[in-house]
Structure formats: structure tokens, C-alpha cells
Amino acid sequence: MLKRILLIGIFFFGCFTCFSNEVAEKDSLKSKTISFKIKLKSEEKIKIKAAPLKYNKHFAYSFTLDDGYRSAYLTAFPLLNGGKISNSDKNEWKIDQGGDGTISKGLFYSDGFGNKIPFKLALAINGGSIRDLPANRGHLSWPEIKEMYNAGWDILNHGFHHATKHGTNYLTEATENTTSIKQNLGFTMSHFVVPGGEGDEKYYLEYEKDALNNGHFSVASYYGVGPVFKVDSKMDLDKMITARTFVQSSKDTTSFKIMDRYLKTLDSIVKQPNPIWFNEFTHGTGNTNLWNLSMRFPDFKYYMTALADKYGVKGNDSVWMAPWQEVYEYIWLRDRIKIDYKQKGKDVEVKIVIPEIPEAFRYREITLALETSSKFEIESGKDLIIKDDGKTNHKLIHLKLKQ
């Protein structure tokens, strides 16, 4: 808990700078322009800019489950996405990875256009541990991971064997896991989470170097920037190395005091006036505190439900509960687009220069924040899907680029 608070304190000492001119110049050579028209109901002057976060939320909260334990599918996924939460379920290690057996309606935030979106997490997995048997296995299967991925959960590289001890080939661990996920799930992972464990002194530096030099855009490690980021200005995402903090259950099984402490810390961060991005981790989410590095399911349910009730659709709807990769890719694109618009009376023509987007990116979306009291309609351009609230709040336009 102390480490978590100390790392969070880094947030108050600054943010990040923009990309280098060299990278920007290279991207401009492969950019393309999209355009659309806004038809206002009045001639009031309009202002348009990229929203700091998707759907112009106040804060993004990314939460990752390390190691690919099956409790993610049995408990966390149905709780957040909606569905039947597993009953007590003892795995091959005689550890209960199940939950309370209830039916969840899901936990949601909204997109600002009248649609509810379920909370989504990320899974940091080791391809060498994924299998279909035995029935009471401790790790996820490929079909289970695929189902969660299709529901919007992101998959992060955690090394093929979770190897850390002396003699580990860190490069092979990173690249073999990338190959495994590509072969079994059909996509390329682009973010790396350093596995924890016994190892040579500062072994994590080798993982960081090999992951960043072999296609990964960022690494979550023992030390680094964050875990809280100011996002109201440009961020330097190039070869980002971030510090991990964990949410874990205590030995006290009679109350939710430790969860309330975590929630209180989160609330203090959210109260900052400017938009922020906060990133945290745990391991298992079953009834047993797996390896004493996890959240027991009652704690996980209490924690996530409290977040949803306060910051989701049941509360002030200020959270964008999205995995690390989704938030990273939004900010990357936000900082590289160039927006130009011209207004003539009630007609506004908007042109946006889009840089070349890396092939491994999963998301190609941007939200525009508008300042106008006028209702409006959109004349859509090609190569994009547009949602807007022009007839209601007159504040948002959301663009999804067609791949």
C-alpha cells in the first residue's frame, strides 16, 4: 500500500512532452485526411478540439489481471460483462478460483450517446500456461481468452513461461509468447508486462529492453513513470516504461477496510481538476487470495461495484473503464492528429489529418469535444463511422476510422 501511494505521488511532479520532430515528420509523409460536415441550427461560433480521453471522460482507469488465471473467466468477466458468476471452484492446486454463484447484470459506464459499455480489463498472459485440460485447470484456455478478447478485453504479453530465474532468455520469452498468441488468437500483442519472481539483480531491465526493441510500445515494470498520468497535454508514449501498483486483499476476511482504503486513494486522484489516467494490477479474483497476491472475489466484487456505483452510469458517469492498450492507443492518436475546421454561417467543414497508424493497433477512434449551444447534424464522410449528440447535449462527436 505504501509503495502504491509513493508511486502515485510521482503524478504531482509533472507530465510528459510531445513526440520528437523527427518522428512527426516521418508520420506526416504517410498521413491521410478525413473530412465531414456539421450542419448547425444557428450561426453561433463553434469550437472543436480532440477530447483528452475517449468520450471526453474525466478519468481513465485501466486494470490488469496478471498470469492468466482462470478466475478471470469464472468471476471477473461475468461480474463486469454480465452473466453467471461461478460457484466455488477448486482448481488443480486445491485453490478456490470460483465466486458466489450469482447472476450479474454487468457494470457499466456510458459513451455519452445513450449507450452503456461494460467495464473491461486486460489480461497479461503466458502462452505456455494456456491449455484446455484438466477441467479444473488453474489457467485459462484459448477459447476463454478469445471470448474475453472479443468482448473488448485486451491481451498483454507476460512472457511465454513467466520465467525470471537465472539463465532466462528474456528475448525468447517475449517473442515466443508473441508468436503463441498470434498463432492461437490471430493478433499481435503490443504491450508487455514484466513477470515478477526470483531472478538476477535488475533482471527486469533485460525484459524491458528486449520487449521495447521487439515491437512492444510500452512495458509495465517494477519502476517507471506513473501509475497516474496527466492527460490534458501531449504525452511522450515512445518506449514508455511504467511502474506497476497492485490492489490486493489483506488477511482480514471480515470487512472491506483494505478495499475502502484503495477506493479512498482512487477518489483523491479523481478529485484532481484535470483529466487523468490511472493504471493498476492484481492476480487472481477467486474466493482464495491466490499466492497472497490477489483479490478474493468478495473484495473484487465490492471494489468494482463501488467504482461502478460512484463513477459509472449509476453515479456521475465520469470513468472510462478501459484496458491499458485501449487508452494508450487513444492518446497516441489524439496527440498526432491535426484538426482544421472552417465555419461559414451554419455550415462547418471539418478536416482531420490522420497519421499512419501502426498495424498492431486494435483501436482507431477519437472523440471531438465541442463548444456550442446549437443543435447540429452530421453529414458523414467516407472511411469513418460517426456518432454525435447534436440533438441533445451538443458536446460530442465520436469518430471511428474504418480499417
TORKE-147197 format. One record per residue (C-alpha): x, y, z; chain; residue in one letter. Coordinates in nm, 4 decimals. Example, Ala and Ser with C-alpha at 12.3 -4.5 7.8 and 13.67 -1.06 7.14 Angstrom:
TORKE-147197
1.2300;-0.4500;0.7800;A;a
1.3670;-0.1060;0.7140;A;s
end
This chain:
TORKE-147197
0.0000;0.0000;0.0000;A;m
0.2865;0.2377;0.0895;A;l
0.4582;0.1635;-0.2451;A;k
0.1303;0.2333;-0.4208;A;r
0.0928;0.5726;-0.2530;A;i
0.4583;0.6681;-0.3145;A;l
0.4325;0.5803;-0.6826;A;l
0.1085;0.7704;-0.7145;A;i
0.2840;1.0699;-0.5665;A;g
0.5011;1.0909;-0.8778;A;i
0.1911;1.2155;-1.0569;A;f
0.2069;1.5521;-0.8854;A;f
0.5517;1.6357;-1.0196;A;f
0.4782;1.6796;-1.3856;A;g
0.3637;1.5208;-1.7066;A;c
0.5108;1.4346;-2.0409;A;f
0.6336;1.6090;-2.3514;A;t
0.5430;1.5643;-2.7145;A;c
0.6983;1.3335;-2.9711;A;f
1.0204;1.4292;-3.1452;A;s
1.0090;1.6360;-3.4631;A;n
1.1809;1.3537;-3.6467;A;e
0.9007;1.1050;-3.5700;A;v
0.6297;1.3600;-3.6517;A;a
0.7933;1.4426;-3.9840;A;e
0.8158;1.0735;-4.0743;A;k
0.4471;1.0179;-3.9925;A;d
0.3370;1.3181;-4.1974;A;s
0.4720;1.1517;-4.5102;A;l
0.2207;0.8648;-4.4752;A;k
-0.0798;1.0542;-4.3395;A;s
-0.4309;1.0766;-4.4837;A;k
-0.7112;1.3286;-4.4451;A;t
-1.0693;1.2546;-4.3438;A;i
-1.3495;1.5102;-4.3587;A;s
-1.7143;1.5632;-4.2707;A;f
-1.9612;1.8500;-4.2394;A;k
-2.1545;1.9834;-3.9421;A;i
-2.4915;2.1487;-4.0058;A;k
-2.5704;2.3850;-3.7176;A;l
-2.9187;2.5136;-3.6335;A;k
-2.7784;2.8600;-3.5598;A;s
-2.4789;3.0669;-3.6718;A;e
-2.3186;3.0675;-3.3285;A;e
-1.9419;3.0218;-3.3483;A;k
-1.8317;2.6674;-3.2722;A;i
-1.5071;2.5407;-3.1168;A;k
-1.3743;2.1901;-3.1819;A;i
-1.0827;2.0045;-3.0250;A;k
-0.9768;1.6482;-2.9535;A;a
-1.1052;1.5293;-2.6149;A;a
-0.8273;1.4360;-2.3694;A;p
-0.9915;1.0955;-2.3198;A;l
-1.2391;0.8854;-2.5114;A;k
-1.5980;1.0113;-2.4784;A;y
-1.4448;1.3134;-2.3011;A;n
-1.4401;1.1315;-1.9679;A;k
-1.2723;1.2831;-1.6645;A;h
-1.0536;0.9820;-1.5894;A;f
-0.9468;0.6560;-1.7471;A;a
-0.8954;0.3585;-1.5162;A;y
-0.7038;0.0597;-1.6507;A;s
-0.6944;-0.2642;-1.4523;A;f
-0.4907;-0.5735;-1.5452;A;t
-0.5076;-0.9331;-1.4217;A;l
-0.1622;-1.0931;-1.4310;A;d
-0.0725;-1.4528;-1.5220;A;d
-0.3896;-1.5674;-1.6991;A;g
-0.5540;-1.7428;-1.4050;A;y
-0.8928;-1.8997;-1.4737;A;r
-1.0648;-1.6934;-1.2049;A;s
-1.0622;-1.4102;-1.4608;A;a
-1.3125;-1.6044;-1.6702;A;y
-1.5049;-1.7637;-1.3835;A;l
-1.5611;-1.4474;-1.1793;A;t
-1.4218;-1.1165;-1.3100;A;a
-1.5534;-1.1444;-1.6654;A;f
-1.9157;-1.2317;-1.5799;A;p
-1.9242;-0.9740;-1.2996;A;l
-1.8208;-0.6904;-1.5309;A;l
-1.9670;-0.8041;-1.8612;A;n
-2.2816;-0.9588;-1.7179;A;g
-2.3565;-1.3288;-1.6723;A;g
-2.3390;-1.6244;-1.4342;A;k
-2.0573;-1.5983;-1.1834;A;i
-1.9066;-1.9360;-1.0991;A;s
-1.9846;-2.1119;-0.7751;A;n
-1.6973;-2.2287;-0.5576;A;s
-1.4484;-2.3990;-0.7934;A;d
-1.1322;-2.5636;-0.6606;A;k
-0.8589;-2.5959;-0.9197;A;n
-0.5732;-2.8421;-0.9637;A;e
-0.3793;-2.6601;-0.6911;A;w
-0.6707;-2.7055;-0.4443;A;k
-0.7317;-2.3304;-0.4592;A;i
-1.0854;-2.1925;-0.4943;A;d
-1.0971;-1.9767;-0.8073;A;q
-1.4752;-1.9519;-0.8119;A;g
-1.7111;-1.6840;-0.6859;A;g
-2.0530;-1.6559;-0.5253;A;d
-2.2685;-1.8202;-0.7925;A;g
-2.4870;-1.5149;-0.8504;A;t
-2.6103;-1.3627;-1.1763;A;i
-2.4532;-1.0263;-1.2595;A;s
-2.6234;-0.7660;-1.4760;A;k
-2.2820;-0.6171;-1.5541;A;g
-2.1042;-0.2964;-1.4539;A;l
-2.1213;-0.0054;-1.6974;A;f
-2.0214;0.3452;-1.7953;A;y
-2.1822;0.5286;-2.0878;A;s
-2.0411;0.6609;-2.4139;A;d
-2.2335;0.9900;-2.3898;A;g
-2.4640;0.8869;-2.6738;A;f
-2.7108;0.6830;-2.4732;A;g
-2.5218;0.3532;-2.4872;A;n
-2.3934;0.1538;-2.1900;A;k
-2.0463;0.0000;-2.2171;A;i
-1.9356;-0.2759;-1.9779;A;p
-1.6226;-0.2344;-1.7677;A;f
-1.3292;-0.4037;-1.9429;A;k
-0.9948;-0.5238;-1.8073;A;l
-0.6711;-0.6550;-1.9572;A;a
-0.5144;-0.9981;-1.9202;A;l
-0.1356;-1.0345;-1.9005;A;a
-0.0874;-1.3950;-2.0096;A;i
0.1817;-1.6597;-2.0582;A;n
0.1141;-1.8665;-2.3696;A;g
0.2998;-2.1639;-2.2232;A;g
0.0396;-2.1960;-1.9461;A;s
-0.2722;-2.1895;-2.1640;A;i
-0.4402;-2.5297;-2.2053;A;r
-0.7798;-2.6980;-2.2192;A;d
-0.7272;-2.9762;-1.9655;A;l
-0.7731;-3.0740;-1.6897;A;p
-1.1259;-2.9499;-1.6303;A;a
-1.0165;-2.7945;-1.3012;A;n
-0.7067;-2.6276;-1.4514;A;r
-0.5688;-2.3182;-1.2857;A;g
-0.5069;-2.1256;-1.6069;A;h
-0.7309;-2.0029;-1.8865;A;l
-0.7955;-2.1882;-2.2122;A;s
-0.7642;-2.0395;-2.5609;A;w
-1.1440;-2.0304;-2.6163;A;p
-1.1917;-1.8474;-2.2841;A;e
-0.9301;-1.5866;-2.3705;A;i
-1.0802;-1.5462;-2.7166;A;k
-1.4256;-1.4846;-2.5699;A;e
-1.2953;-1.2136;-2.3394;A;m
-1.0904;-1.0582;-2.6188;A;y
-1.3983;-1.0477;-2.8433;A;n
-1.5826;-0.8708;-2.5621;A;a
-1.3234;-0.5919;-2.5624;A;g
-1.0706;-0.7159;-2.3074;A;w
-0.7092;-0.6657;-2.4148;A;d
-0.4321;-0.9257;-2.4034;A;i
-0.0843;-0.8210;-2.2891;A;l
0.2457;-1.0084;-2.3216;A;n
0.3698;-1.1537;-1.9914;A;h
0.6416;-1.3819;-2.1279;A;g
0.5864;-1.7352;-2.2620;A;f
0.6756;-1.9244;-1.9416;A;h
0.6675;-1.6422;-1.6813;A;h
1.0407;-1.7105;-1.6465;A;a
1.2561;-1.4898;-1.4227;A;t
1.5301;-1.7062;-1.2728;A;k
1.8990;-1.7108;-1.3638;A;h
1.9550;-1.8300;-1.7199;A;g
1.6279;-1.6967;-1.8600;A;t
1.6426;-1.5949;-2.2254;A;n
1.4383;-1.2753;-2.1957;A;y
1.4205;-1.2114;-2.5688;A;l
1.2882;-1.5612;-2.6393;A;t
1.0333;-1.5285;-2.3599;A;e
0.8929;-1.2119;-2.5165;A;a
0.8994;-1.3176;-2.8804;A;t
0.7821;-1.6775;-2.8267;A;e
0.4792;-1.5502;-2.6389;A;n
0.4020;-1.3074;-2.9213;A;t
0.4166;-1.5967;-3.1689;A;t
0.1988;-1.8175;-2.9487;A;s
-0.0800;-1.5609;-2.9190;A;i
-0.0597;-1.4799;-3.2909;A;k
-0.0938;-1.8484;-3.3836;A;q
-0.3771;-1.9251;-3.1413;A;n
-0.5738;-1.5984;-3.1336;A;l
-0.4821;-1.4240;-3.4571;A;g
-0.3453;-1.0881;-3.3389;A;f
-0.0134;-0.9373;-3.2346;A;t
0.0313;-0.8161;-2.8791;A;m
0.1867;-0.4725;-2.8457;A;s
0.2338;-0.4126;-2.4717;A;h
0.4484;-0.6067;-2.2253;A;f
0.4154;-0.6733;-1.8519;A;v
0.7360;-0.7873;-1.6799;A;v
0.6725;-1.1125;-1.4873;A;p
0.7587;-1.0975;-1.1202;A;g
0.9621;-1.3536;-0.9273;A;g
1.3106;-1.4575;-0.8222;A;e
1.5792;-1.3531;-1.0655;A;g
1.9160;-1.1967;-1.1175;A;d
1.9553;-0.8451;-0.9865;A;e
1.7662;-0.5995;-1.2074;A;k
1.6590;-0.8773;-1.4456;A;y
1.3553;-0.6667;-1.5305;A;y
1.5823;-0.4260;-1.7204;A;l
1.6570;-0.7050;-1.9685;A;e
1.2868;-0.7712;-2.0178;A;y
1.2220;-0.4010;-2.0698;A;e
1.4965;-0.3687;-2.3291;A;k
1.4050;-0.6809;-2.5265;A;d
1.0325;-0.6068;-2.5263;A;a
1.0749;-0.2467;-2.6436;A;l
1.3257;-0.3456;-2.9104;A;n
1.0943;-0.6130;-3.0495;A;n
0.7661;-0.4484;-3.1316;A;g
0.6149;-0.3544;-2.7959;A;h
0.5088;0.0059;-2.7457;A;f
0.5200;0.0087;-2.3657;A;s
0.6279;-0.2018;-2.0685;A;v
0.4816;-0.2245;-1.7190;A;a
0.7679;-0.2982;-1.4809;A;s
0.8900;-0.2562;-1.1238;A;y
0.9877;0.1061;-1.1689;A;y
0.8978;0.3753;-1.4177;A;g
0.6584;0.6608;-1.4812;A;v
0.3066;0.6716;-1.3444;A;g
0.0933;0.4925;-1.2430;A;p
-0.1091;0.8161;-1.2629;A;v
-0.0763;1.0309;-1.5726;A;f
-0.1968;1.3782;-1.6556;A;k
-0.3572;1.3586;-1.9988;A;v
-0.4633;1.7189;-2.0650;A;d
-0.1465;1.7806;-2.2682;A;s
0.0685;1.5782;-2.5051;A;k
0.2339;1.2684;-2.3603;A;m
0.5605;1.1040;-2.4526;A;d
0.4491;0.7462;-2.5156;A;l
0.7629;0.6433;-2.7023;A;d
0.9094;0.3289;-2.5406;A;k
0.7182;0.4033;-2.2223;A;m
0.8130;0.2117;-1.9080;A;i
0.5562;0.2373;-1.6293;A;t
0.5521;0.1421;-1.2640;A;a
0.3043;-0.1236;-1.1514;A;r
0.0958;-0.0923;-0.8387;A;t
-0.1316;-0.3676;-0.7099;A;f
-0.4708;-0.3934;-0.5456;A;v
-0.4649;-0.6957;-0.3112;A;q
-0.6719;-0.8464;-0.0347;A;s
-0.5492;-0.8450;0.3230;A;s
-0.5662;-1.1238;0.5799;A;k
-0.8830;-0.9648;0.7185;A;d
-1.1779;-1.1549;0.5729;A;t
-1.4402;-0.9971;0.7968;A;t
-1.4566;-0.6491;0.6423;A;s
-1.3728;-0.4428;0.3350;A;f
-1.1447;-0.1977;0.5166;A;k
-0.8481;-0.2504;0.2847;A;i
-1.0719;-0.2088;-0.0221;A;m
-1.2091;0.1131;0.1245;A;d
-0.8518;0.2412;0.1581;A;r
-0.7811;0.1679;-0.2073;A;y
-1.1075;0.3377;-0.3043;A;l
-1.0213;0.6403;-0.0918;A;k
-0.6846;0.6736;-0.2684;A;t
-0.8553;0.6463;-0.6053;A;l
-1.1096;0.9083;-0.5052;A;d
-0.8320;1.1517;-0.4092;A;s
-0.6814;1.1083;-0.7557;A;i
-1.0121;1.1507;-0.9349;A;v
-1.0778;1.4770;-0.7500;A;k
-0.7919;1.6431;-0.9374;A;q
-0.9351;1.9142;-1.1653;A;p
-0.7682;1.7901;-1.4849;A;n
-0.8315;1.4593;-1.6650;A;p
-0.6060;1.1708;-1.5633;A;i
-0.5260;0.8078;-1.6436;A;w
-0.4688;0.5594;-1.3624;A;f
-0.3343;0.2058;-1.4091;A;n
-0.3393;-0.0853;-1.1594;A;e
-0.2967;-0.4628;-1.1342;A;f
-0.3831;-0.7755;-0.9385;A;t
-0.3552;-1.1515;-0.9983;A;h
-0.6460;-1.3834;-0.9218;A;g
-1.0048;-1.2850;-0.8426;A;t
-1.1379;-1.6107;-0.6973;A;g
-1.2523;-1.6946;-0.3448;A;n
-0.8959;-1.7652;-0.2323;A;t
-0.6254;-1.4971;-0.2207;A;n
-0.4084;-1.6746;-0.4780;A;l
-0.0396;-1.6721;-0.3722;A;w
-0.1357;-1.3838;-0.1380;A;n
-0.1006;-1.1554;-0.4421;A;l
-0.4640;-1.1394;-0.5448;A;s
-0.8095;-1.0120;-0.4618;A;m
-1.0570;-1.2524;-0.3049;A;r
-1.3759;-1.2458;-0.5062;A;f
-1.5838;-1.0726;-0.2338;A;p
-1.3223;-0.7936;-0.2267;A;d
-1.3057;-0.7747;-0.6066;A;f
-1.6846;-0.7578;-0.6336;A;k
-1.7063;-0.4922;-0.3618;A;y
-1.4288;-0.2846;-0.5213;A;y
-1.5570;-0.2945;-0.8790;A;m
-1.9199;-0.2439;-0.7782;A;t
-1.8220;0.0583;-0.5690;A;a
-1.6377;0.2035;-0.8708;A;l
-1.9393;0.1457;-1.0943;A;a
-2.1851;0.2918;-0.8439;A;d
-1.9810;0.6081;-0.7962;A;k
-1.8197;0.6701;-1.1358;A;y
-2.0252;0.4599;-1.3793;A;g
-2.3766;0.5037;-1.5183;A;v
-2.5268;0.4678;-1.1694;A;k
-2.3065;0.7531;-1.0463;A;g
-2.1554;1.0587;-1.2114;A;n
-2.0503;0.8621;-1.5237;A;d
-1.7009;1.0157;-1.5224;A;s
-1.4972;0.6952;-1.5712;A;v
-1.3639;0.5394;-1.8881;A;w
-1.3004;0.1858;-1.7605;A;m
-1.0763;0.0528;-2.0339;A;a
-0.7629;-0.1633;-2.0654;A;p
-0.4122;-0.0196;-2.0901;A;w
-0.3824;-0.0800;-2.4640;A;q
-0.7101;0.0936;-2.5469;A;e
-0.6199;0.4063;-2.3508;A;v
-0.2631;0.4126;-2.4827;A;y
-0.3800;0.3929;-2.8442;A;e
-0.6386;0.6665;-2.7972;A;y
-0.3813;0.9080;-2.6532;A;i
-0.1264;0.8146;-2.9206;A;w
-0.3717;0.9038;-3.1967;A;l
-0.5075;1.2087;-3.0158;A;r
-0.1602;1.3615;-2.9931;A;d
-0.0809;1.3047;-3.3602;A;r
-0.3909;1.4164;-3.5462;A;i
-0.4289;1.7678;-3.6837;A;k
-0.7767;1.9192;-3.6738;A;i
-0.8819;2.2004;-3.9048;A;d
-1.2335;2.3395;-3.9360;A;y
-1.3924;2.6304;-4.1171;A;k
-1.7303;2.7771;-4.0348;A;q
-1.9472;2.9690;-4.2770;A;k
-2.2768;3.0614;-4.1179;A;g
-2.4454;2.7392;-4.0116;A;k
-2.2083;2.5184;-4.2113;A;d
-1.8847;2.3808;-4.0654;A;v
-1.6372;2.1786;-4.2691;A;e
-1.4024;1.9648;-4.0597;A;v
-1.0801;1.8129;-4.1883;A;k
-0.8573;1.5882;-3.9798;A;i
-0.5128;1.4712;-4.0828;A;v
-0.4574;1.1153;-3.9589;A;i
-0.1007;0.9810;-3.9275;A;p
-0.0049;0.6315;-4.0330;A;e
-0.1336;0.4057;-3.7563;A;i
0.0786;0.1046;-3.6540;A;p
-0.0570;-0.2236;-3.7853;A;e
-0.0671;-0.3774;-3.4364;A;a
-0.3111;-0.1124;-3.3098;A;f
-0.6512;-0.2511;-3.2198;A;r
-0.8330;0.0814;-3.1796;A;y
-0.8663;0.3723;-3.4224;A;r
-1.1057;0.6107;-3.2527;A;e
-1.1102;0.9756;-3.1490;A;i
-1.3620;1.1897;-2.9630;A;t
-1.4092;1.5558;-3.0504;A;l
-1.5223;1.7927;-2.7754;A;a
-1.7436;2.0765;-2.8985;A;l
-1.8316;2.4153;-2.7568;A;e
-2.1691;2.5203;-2.8933;A;t
-2.5240;2.5588;-2.7625;A;s
-2.6660;2.4910;-3.1080;A;s
-2.8205;2.1645;-3.2144;A;k
-2.6476;2.0097;-3.5129;A;f
-2.6449;1.7246;-3.7598;A;e
-2.3538;1.5489;-3.9287;A;i
-2.3019;1.4868;-4.2967;A;e
-2.0718;1.1882;-4.2737;A;s
-1.7621;1.1454;-4.4826;A;g
-1.6167;0.8193;-4.6082;A;k
-1.3743;0.5921;-4.4230;A;d
-1.5263;0.6634;-4.0825;A;l
-1.8234;0.5893;-3.8569;A;i
-1.9598;0.8913;-3.6682;A;i
-2.1712;0.9193;-3.3545;A;k
-2.2840;1.2549;-3.2149;A;d
-2.5099;1.4100;-2.9539;A;d
-2.6040;1.7040;-3.1741;A;g
-2.9731;1.6884;-3.0865;A;k
-2.9245;1.6559;-2.7103;A;t
-2.6171;1.7928;-2.5322;A;n
-2.4322;1.9354;-2.8375;A;h
-2.0936;1.8439;-2.6895;A;k
-1.9544;1.5322;-2.8541;A;l
-1.8639;1.3819;-3.1887;A;i
-1.7017;1.0392;-3.1867;A;h
-1.5105;0.9120;-3.4896;A;l
-1.4212;0.5503;-3.5600;A;k
-1.1842;0.5021;-3.8514;A;l
-1.2559;0.2113;-4.0791;A;k
-0.9623;-0.0265;-4.1118;A;q
end
